[in-house]
Amino acid sequence: MTTNHFDRLEPALIRPGRVDVKEKIGNASAYQIRKMFERFFPESPPEAAALFVEKFLDTKKEVSMAHLQGFLMAWRHDANGAVAAVNDLAKHL
């Protein structure tokens, strides 16, 4: 079971026996953003990943790993385009 709104769930849905483990997956850290960029664009120089992270952090936004992956999938053939479009990513958060 996954939810973005744990606090809105009925207690009967998440009682012991139904849900035994609760794990919060937070937003992506700078390290995770960089590693995901590097996985999508292994041929890019390290400076490209660093610039992507720096530009994203400058937006002062937070991003989930799923949202970041979707963004990078859209740019999967263009690392420079992904770096240039990082502000577009932030606008949709």
C-alpha positions as CSV (number, residue, x, y, z in Angstrom):
1,M,0.0,0.0,0.0
2,T,1.3,3.5,-0.8
3,T,-0.2,6.9,-0.1
4,N,0.8,10.5,-0.2
5,H,-1.6,11.3,2.6
6,F,-1.0,8.9,5.5
7,D,-2.8,11.2,7.9
8,R,-6.0,11.0,5.9
9,L,-6.3,7.2,6.1
10,E,-8.9,5.5,8.3
11,P,-7.2,3.9,11.3
12,A,-8.9,0.6,10.5
13,L,-7.0,0.5,7.2
14,I,-3.6,0.8,8.9
15,R,-4.2,-1.2,12.0
16,P,-1.6,-3.8,13.2
17,G,-2.1,-7.0,11.2
18,R,-3.0,-5.1,8.0
19,V,0.0,-2.8,7.9
20,D,3.0,-4.1,9.9
21,V,5.6,-1.8,8.4
22,K,5.4,1.9,7.8
23,E,8.1,3.5,5.7
24,K,8.3,7.2,4.8
25,I,10.1,7.9,1.6
26,G,11.0,11.6,1.6
27,N,12.1,13.9,-1.1
28,A,15.3,13.5,-3.0
29,S,18.5,14.7,-1.5
30,A,21.2,16.5,-3.5
31,Y,23.2,13.2,-3.5
32,Q,20.2,11.3,-4.9
33,I,19.5,13.9,-7.6
34,R,23.1,13.7,-8.7
35,K,23.2,9.9,-8.8
36,M,20.0,9.7,-10.7
37,F,21.3,12.2,-13.3
38,E,24.5,10.2,-13.6
39,R,22.5,7.0,-14.2
40,F,20.4,8.6,-16.9
41,F,23.4,10.2,-18.6
42,P,26.5,8.1,-17.9
43,E,28.3,9.6,-20.8
44,S,28.0,13.1,-19.5
45,P,31.0,14.8,-17.7
46,P,30.7,15.0,-13.9
47,E,30.4,18.8,-14.3
48,A,27.0,18.3,-16.0
49,A,25.6,16.4,-13.0
50,A,27.0,19.0,-10.6
51,L,25.5,21.8,-12.6
52,F,22.1,20.0,-12.7
53,V,22.1,19.7,-8.9
54,E,23.3,23.2,-8.4
55,K,20.6,24.7,-10.6
56,F,17.9,22.6,-9.0
57,L,19.0,23.5,-5.5
58,D,19.0,27.2,-6.5
59,T,15.2,26.8,-7.2
60,K,14.7,26.1,-3.4
61,K,12.2,23.4,-4.3
62,E,11.9,19.8,-3.2
63,V,11.3,16.9,-5.6
64,S,10.3,13.3,-5.1
65,M,12.4,10.6,-6.7
66,A,9.4,9.6,-8.9
67,H,8.9,13.2,-10.2
68,L,12.6,13.5,-10.8
69,Q,12.7,10.2,-12.7
70,G,9.7,11.3,-14.9
71,F,11.5,14.5,-15.7
72,L,14.8,12.7,-16.6
73,M,12.9,10.2,-18.7
74,A,11.5,13.0,-20.8
75,W,15.0,14.3,-21.4
76,R,16.7,10.8,-21.5
77,H,18.4,11.6,-24.9
78,D,19.6,15.1,-24.0
79,A,21.6,15.7,-20.9
80,N,22.2,19.4,-21.8
81,G,18.5,19.8,-22.4
82,A,17.7,18.4,-18.9
83,V,20.2,20.8,-17.3
84,A,18.7,23.7,-19.3
85,A,15.1,22.8,-18.4
86,V,15.7,22.3,-14.6
87,N,13.7,25.5,-13.9
88,D,10.7,24.0,-15.8
89,L,10.9,21.0,-13.4
90,A,10.8,23.3,-10.5
91,K,7.8,25.2,-11.8
92,H,5.7,22.0,-11.7
93,L,6.5,21.2,-8.1
